[in-house]
């Protein structure tokens, strides 16, 4: 990174003047900017207290700084900085985060900036002395659970039991935020909010082609997020929590690393709606799975649905937990981008979905990842393939859709394919385990 003469001059000048006159030891940094990601020219902070971002611009004319002011405000708010400064080393413009995005930069002197730094010494002292106390966190989270999860007694009870067992060393202050010190502890927290599926049976409605590829390869496949039927649900939690500011609609590094298999909870009868929506309009198949122990990288849990068209108590609880302040520091979940895939709107509650989620960053890689063209929108996407014996779901039964083409012939052929590939445990009795749907009255 090559810095301009003016940037280096401002860096040295600010550091010298603030150190000599504000009597506060701060850290000054000129970050390395990679690619097109916007970065401020100078960062001023003290351990976990984010003080100010500085942008060096010359001349300080409206045309030259208007875009910089917008970018700097957004960056300061997203990274938790208290102030943003634009300067040419002679004139200074200052914005305060407490004024929000609607706040404006105002002309100030260098002495004004030094006075501002002096005034936040209490914040710096607070960060140095403040230690997260588990009992304080426990009390606040229990209050929020009672308020936002009212009526959901089992979930409230799990959360209260978990936070009561938290210790002071389960928390840390990092990057100006309070968080669980161990990602495993944060996952334990979410496991109280998102119910792990412990039942004996789930069902998956899918197309005949998906079944054929699965049986033919002897592998179980999971599509990445890009291949989901409803693209909006990938961003549902983010939009509900207003976390999308500054984000693009597509993040290939995230969407291509998470793989999903959607099932429904065990019901005594077939579900015509599910046949229509996911079973190729009754021309596909219904697969009965038996869950096994979950290998590393997999999670099998019930979807947490909203309680009304515009209301989701679970996400409201998450939002308010992240608004908790301990001293000058807010709480933060750093692994929410993983857990957000278990929240869906009220509109889908009738589906009773149980979701299998796999993350490729785990130490348990798939047998291979192939690229396919599929889905309603013919999108190119990765498909994670797992050895059938190592996959956490066993195929117990297959139901043939009531309107499958050449249904009787395909019934016999599927039975033969299952036997030829020795798919366990279904191949033990294919006549019993591969049958035709009981639904007879359906308008095609």
N, C-alpha and C positions, 0 to 999 in steps of 0.2 A: 504493500500500500504506500503510495507516494502522497504526502500531505503538502498542501500549498504553504508558501511562506506566511500568508496571513493566518491560516489555521494554527500553525505552530506559534505564531506571535500571540494570538488570542489565548491559546492554551497556557503559555508561560505567564502571560499578564494576569489572567484570572486567578491562577493558582497562587501567584505571589501576593496579589492584593488581598484575596480572601484569607490566606494563611496569616498575613501580617496584621490585618485589621479586624477580622472576625474572631481570631483566636480559637479556631476550630480546625482540628486535623481531619481533612477529608481526602478521599481518593479521587484522582482525576485520570480519566482514560480517554484515549482516542481509539475507538473501535476499528477493527478491520472490516471493511465492507466487501462482501462477496456477491457477485452477480448483480441483480437488480433490486435486491432487498434494501429498503430504505433504512438508513441508520443516521442518528445524529452525529455531528462532528466531535462532540465532547460529552462525556458522561461525568457527572459529579455525584458521588455517593459516599456513604459511610457504612461499611459492613452491609447490613440488610436494609438500611434507610436510604431510599432512592430520593436524592435531593433535586437535581436539575439536569435537563438536557439542553445542550447549547448547539445552535446552528450558526455557522459563520457565513455571512452574506455581504457582498459589496457590489453595488451601492444598496442602501436601505430604502429603496423606493418601493411603492406599492406594487408595481408590476413585477418587481424582482423577488418580493418576499411573500406575496399573498398565498401562493401554493405551498411555500415552505411553512407558513404559519399553520395551515390546515394539517399538513403531514405531521408536523411536530406535536401538535395538540393530540392527535390520534395516537401517536407513538407514546407520548408521555402517559396518557390515560391507560393504554394497554399494558405498559410496563410498570405502572405504579409510581411515576415520578411526580413530585409536588409542583415543580415549576418548569417552564420552558423559556429559553432566552435566545433571542436572535441579535447578533451584533456584528459590527465591522471593526471593532476594537476602539471605536470612538463614540458611537451612539449605541444605545441598548434598548431593546423592547422585551417586556416581561409579561408572561401569562401564568396564572395560578390555576392549578388543577381543580381547586374547590369551585371555580366558576364554570366548570364543564366545557363542553364543546361550544356552547353559545357564548362563552366568555371571550373577550378580545385581548389582544396584546396592547400594552400601553407603553409609551415612551418613559424611560426611567434613566437615572444616572448610575454609574458604577457604585457610588455610595449607597444608593437605594438597594442594590443587589446585595451588598455586604450587610446592610441592616436586616434584610430578609433572611440571610444565612444565620445571622446572630439569633434571630427570633425563633429558629427551629432547633436551637441547641437542646431544648427539652425533649424534642422528638428523638434526637440522637442519643441522649442520656437514657430515654425510655427503651430504645432498642438494645442498648448495652446491658441494661439491668433487667429487662423483662424476660422472665422465663415462663414458658407455657405451663399452665397448671391443669392437669387432667380433670380435677374436680370442677373447675370453672367451665371447661368445655362440656363435661358431662351434664352439668346443670342446664346449660343453654340448649344443647341438642335435645334433651328430654323435653324441655319446654316447647321447642319447635315441633317435635314429633307429636306431642299432644294436640298442638294447634293445627298442624297441616295434614296429619294422618288420622284425624279424629274418626273413630268408628272402626278403624282397621287395627283391632286390638292385638292380633298375633304379630303384626309387623312392628307395632309400637313396642310390644314386649321384647322382641328380639333386639331392637335398637337400644332400648334402655339397659338391657342386660349387658350388651357389648360395651357401651360407653362407661358403664359403672366399673368395668374391669380394666379400663385404660389407666396407664401409669404416666407420670410426667415425662419419662424418657421415650414415650411413644410419639412425642411431638418434637418438632424442630422449627426454627425460623430460617427460611431459605429464600433468597431473592426478594426480600421484603414481605414475605407471606408466611403465615403459620400453616403447617401441613403435618400429616403423619410422617414420622421419620423413616418408616419402612413401607415400601409400596405394598408389601404383603398385608400390613395392618390396614391400609386403606381398602384393599380388596375385601378384607374381613368385614369392614364397615358396610360396604355395598352388598355383601352376601346377606346381611340382615334386612336390607331394603328390597333386594331382588331375590325372590324365592327360588332356591335350587329345586329342580324337579327330582322327586324321589319315588315316583310311581313305577309301576311294572310295565306299562305299555303306552306307546304313542303311535300315531298314524301320520303318514305322509301321502298326500294326493299329488300325483305328478303325471307326466306324459308317458306313453308307451316307449317313445324314443329314449327318454331318460332311464327307464328301467332296462331297456335293451343294452345301452352303453354300460350300465352298471354290471349287469350279469355277464356280458361278453368279456369285459376286461377283468372281472374278478375284483373290482375296486369299488369303493364307495366315493362318490364325488360331492364336493361342496363348492358352490359358486361364490365368487367374491361379491362385494357390495354393489359393484357396477351392474351386476346382472339381476338385481332385485326387481320384482314386478312393479313395485311402487317406489320410484326414485325419491319421492318427497320424504319417505320415512327415514332415509339416511340422515337427513338434516332436521328432522322433527324436533329433537331435544334441543339442538343448538338454536333453532328459531324460537322455540318456546322460551328459552332462557336469554334470548337476545345476545347470543355469543358470536353471531356471524359477522359482526363489524370488521371489515378489512379482509375477510376471507373470500377466496374464490369458490365457485360452486363445485369445483372438482379438485380433489387432492389425491393424486395418483398414488402417493406413498402410503396413504392411509387406506383408501378404498381397495387397493389391490393387495393389501396385507391382511384383511379381515375376510373370513369366509363363513357363510351362513347356510344352515339347513333348517327349514321351518317345518315343524310338525304340529299336530293338534293333540290335546289330551284325550285319553281313552273315553270313548262313549259307547254305550251298548248297541247303538244303531249307526248305520252309515249316515253321513251328513250330505244331503243333496246340494246344499249351498257350496260346500267345499268341493264336491265333485264338479260343479259348474265353474267355480273360480280357478281351481288349481289342478283339477283332474282332466284337463283338456276337454272341458264341457261334456263330461261323462264318457269320453272316448279314451281316457287314459287308465291309470291304475291307482289303487290304494295299497300302500305298503304298511304292514304292521311291524313295528320295531320293538325290541326289548332292550332297554338300556343296560350297559355294563359299567364297570368302573371307568371313570373319566381319565384318560391319559393326560400328560402335561400338554398344555396349550389349548385344551378343550374346556368348554363350560356349557352345561345344559341347564337351562333355567326357564321359568315361566315369564312371559312378558308382563310388565307392569303397565296396565292401561289407564288412561285418563278416566275421571269419574263423570265428566260431562263433555259436551262438544268443545268447549273452550277452557276446560280446567283439567289439570293433572296434579293431584296432590303430591305425588312422588317428586316431580320436578319442582313444584313450589317449595317442598322441603329442602331439596338440594340448593335452590337459589338462596333461600334464607340462611342456610348453613354457611354458604360462601359469603354472606353479608355480615357474618359474625365478626366483631372486632375485639381484639384482646390488646389493650393499650392502643397503639397506633397501627396495629397489624391486623389484616383480614385473614380469614381462613381460606384455604384453597385446596380443591381436589385436583391432583395432577394426572389421574388416570381415568378421568371422566370420558375421554374420547373412546375408551374401550367400553365402559358400562352404559354409555348412552344408547347402545344398540338393543337394550332390553326395555326401552320405554316406547310406547306407541299411543296414538290418540284413541279416544273413546270410540270412534267410529268402527274400529277393528275388534272391539272387545268380544263380539259374538264368536270370533274365531277360536278363542281359548288357545292361543299359540304357545308352544314350548319350543324354544330356539336353541339350536346347537351352534355355538360360536367358536371359531378356531382362529388363532392369531399366529401368523407365520414367523413371528419373532421368537417363538418358543424354541426349546431345545429338542422338540419332537417334530422333525420335518416330515412333510407328506412323502409318499412314494415318488411322486413327481407332480409337476404343475404343467398342465397343457393349456394352450389357448384355444378357445372355441368361439364360434359365432352363434349366439343364441338369445333367448329372451324375446319379449314382445317387440322390442325395438331393433332386433338383429345387431346387438352390440358385441364387439370383440371384447373378450374378457378371459381372465385366467380361471382355470378350474383345478382345484386341489384334489388329487386322487390319493386315497389311502388304501392300504392293503385291507381286504375285507375282514381278515382275522384280527387286525389291530384296531379296527374302527370301533368306537364306543357304542354302536347300535347294531344289534343282530336282526336280520330279516327273519321274521317268524311266519308271516303269511302275505299273500298277494291276492287282491281282489281285482277282477277284470271289470272295467267300466261297462255299464249297461248298453252304451251305444258305440262300443269299439268296433272298428271295421273288421270284418271276418272274425267275429268274436269267438266262435266255437273253435275255429282253426287255430287262432292265436292262443287260446287257452291251452290246447294240447302242445303247441310249440313252446310256450313259456315253461310248461312243466318239464318238457324234454331238455330245454336249455338249462334249467335249474339243476337237473340230474347230471347233465354232461359236465357242468362246471363245479359240481359238488358243493353248492352254496349251502353253508350250514347256518342254523339248524333246519332250515326250511326243506332241504332235499330229503330229509328222513321220511317224509310222507307227502309227496307232491300232490297226490289226488285230494288229500284233505287240506293241504296248506295253500294250494293255488286254485281258486274257485271264481265263479262269476258273481257279480253284485246281485244282491237280493232286490234291488230297486227295479220294479217292472213298469211303473207308470211314470213316464217321463216324456215330455214333448221335445223332440229333437229340433 
